[in-house]
Amino acid sequence: MIKAGIVGATGIVGQQFLVALKGHPWIEVAALAASERSAGRSYKEAITDAQSGALRWFCQEPPVEEVMDMPVQNATEMDISGLDVIFSAVESDQARILEPKFAEHKAVISTASAFRYDEDVPILIPGVNSEHAKLLNVQRKARGWRGFITPIPNCTTTGLAITLKPIYESFGIDAVIMTSMQALSGAGRSPGVIGLDILDNIIPFIPGEEEKVQRETQKILGRFAGPCIDPARFNVSCTCCRVNVREGHTESVFVSTQKPCEVSDVAQAMRDYRGSANEADLPSAPKRMIIVQDDPFRPQPRLDRDAEDGMATTVGRIRKDNVLKNGIKYLLVSHNTKMGAAKGAVLVAELLIRDGYIS
Ligand SMILES: NC(=O)c1ccc[n+]([C@@H]2O[C@H](COP(=O)([O-])OP(=O)(O)OC[C@H]3O[C@@H](n4cnc5c(N)ncnc54)[C@H](OP(=O)(O)O)[C@@H]3O)[C@@H](O)[C@H]2O)c1
C-alpha cells in the first residue's frame, strides 16, 4: 500500500481526503497534520470545538472512524519519513512554505494554488491532460528534488476545462466567456463565508479567482512542449460569484468555436468524451467524465453535484449563441470539494502511481 499524509486534514478539503481514501485499494492514510492549533491532539479532539463540544465534521458521509484516534502533527514539523505521498490542503501562503520542504523528498499533490503557475509545474486533470505529468521529470531535475509538487486546478477551473476539452478537440476554440455561481464550501472554514453575509444574497467578487480560472484553463488545455507547457491560445474571460449553495459550482459558459458546430455535435462530443490513456480504469475515476442532461431544468447543484460520487461534470442547456462567432452556450455543475479538490487529487495520485511517478 502507498502511505499518504494529509496536511490540512482538519479542514473541509482535508476531511474530503479522509472520505476519498476510506477503504482505498492502493492508498492508506498514515499521517495527519494541520496548524499549531490542532497539533498534539487526536483527530477527533482537533475537529471538536473546545467551547461548544460540537464535532466540526463537514462531509455528508459519516466521520471516518479509523482516523479519529490518530494524532495530528504540526505541519511545520511533520515526520514524512514513512510516507510515499503527501496531500496538501492548506491555504496558498502556508503551501508556499511547506510544500517545497516536503517535495525535496516526497511526492506532493496539492489543492492550493501556490505553485500552479510555475513553468515546471503541471496542473493535472487525469483524462484531460495526463501527458503533462512528464513535466514532473523536468521539475525534479531543475530543482534537484527526489519528489515533486503537482497541484490540481482551482475548483472552478476543473469543470470548465473538462467540458471545454471535447469542444477544443473537435471544433477548436477562439474564446470563452464564463460566469460562475460558486458554492459556500469553496471558501473553506477558516473562517469561510459568514452566514449572514450570504443569506438572501449573491456576492459578486471572489478575490483572485477570475485570474486563476483564465490562466489555468489555458495551461491545462495547452500542449506539453519539452521543458514547459505551451498554453492554449484562446482567451478566457470570467465573472466569479459566491451564491447560497452548500456544495457544487454552477457555471454559465459561452464558447466561440473555430469550426462551426451544431448543438447536437457538441452534445455528442461531450457524451463521447472518455479521456485519454485508460484513466477510466483508475479506482476513483468516473465512468463518464461528462454527463449531458436533456432536461432544460438541469443541471442543478442539488440534483447533479453527486453524479458518479461527485466525479462527473454535468452539462445541460446546450444552445446556439447568436452573438459570438460560431457561438455555443451551456451550463455545468461540478462538485468543488470532490472532483474539484480531494477526490480529484486522489485521482491524480492514482494516475501517478499507475505510471510509476509514485511508488
Ligand atoms: N473548499 C474547496 O472547495 C476547495 C477546492 C479546491 C481547492 N481548495 C483549496 O484547498 C485548500 C484548503 O481549503 P479548505 O477549503 O479545506 O480550507 P479550510 O476548511 O479553511 O481548512 C484549512 C486547513 O488548513 C490548516 N491550517 C491553517 N493554518 C495552518 C498552518 N499555519 N499550517 C498548517 N496547516 C494550517 C487548518 O488547520 P487547523 O484546523 O489546525 O486550523 C485546516 O486543516 C486551500 O488552498 C483552498 O484554496 C479548496
The ligand as a Gaussian input file, in Angstrom:
#p B3LYP/6-31G(d) Opt

LIG

0 1
 N      -13.025000      24.226000      -0.394000
 C      -12.939000      23.932000      -1.696000
 O      -13.934000      23.716000      -2.405000
 C      -11.583000      23.872000      -2.346000
 C      -11.495000      23.354000      -3.630000
 C      -10.241000      23.285000      -4.275000
 C       -9.137000      23.739000      -3.610000
 N       -9.248000      24.254000      -2.352000
 C       -8.009000      24.661000      -1.685000
 O       -7.727000      23.702000      -0.680000
 C       -7.023000      24.329000       0.411000
 C       -7.768000      24.042000       1.715000
 O       -9.085000      24.587000       1.614000
 P      -10.251000      24.252000       2.659000
 O      -11.491000      24.696000       1.998000
 O      -10.144000      22.847000       3.153000
 O       -9.872000      25.242000       3.862000
 P      -10.274000      25.154000       5.402000
 O      -11.526000      24.385000       5.600000
 O      -10.242000      26.555000       5.858000
 O       -9.068000      24.312000       6.088000
 C       -7.774000      24.849000       6.206000
 C       -6.833000      23.806000       6.779000
 O       -5.522000      24.396000       6.860000
 C       -4.994000      24.183000       8.183000
 N       -4.074000      25.263000       8.547000
 C       -4.367000      26.558000       8.823000
 N       -3.226000      27.233000       9.110000
 C       -2.210000      26.344000       9.002000
 C       -0.809000      26.407000       9.182000
 N       -0.199000      27.556000       9.514000
 N       -0.072000      25.289000       8.987000
 C       -0.665000      24.111000       8.645000
 N       -1.994000      23.980000       8.475000
 C       -2.755000      25.083000       8.635000
 C       -6.219000      24.150000       9.074000
 O       -5.865000      23.503000      10.288000
 P       -6.466000      23.904000      11.724000
 O       -7.793000      23.208000      11.822000
 O       -5.463000      23.343000      12.660000
 O       -6.575000      25.386000      11.770000
 C       -7.171000      23.337000       8.188000
 O       -6.859000      21.957000       8.304000
 C       -6.941000      25.817000       0.049000
 O       -5.719000      26.093000      -0.576000
 C       -8.074000      26.001000      -0.955000
 O       -7.867000      27.074000      -1.837000
 C      -10.433000      24.312000      -1.698000

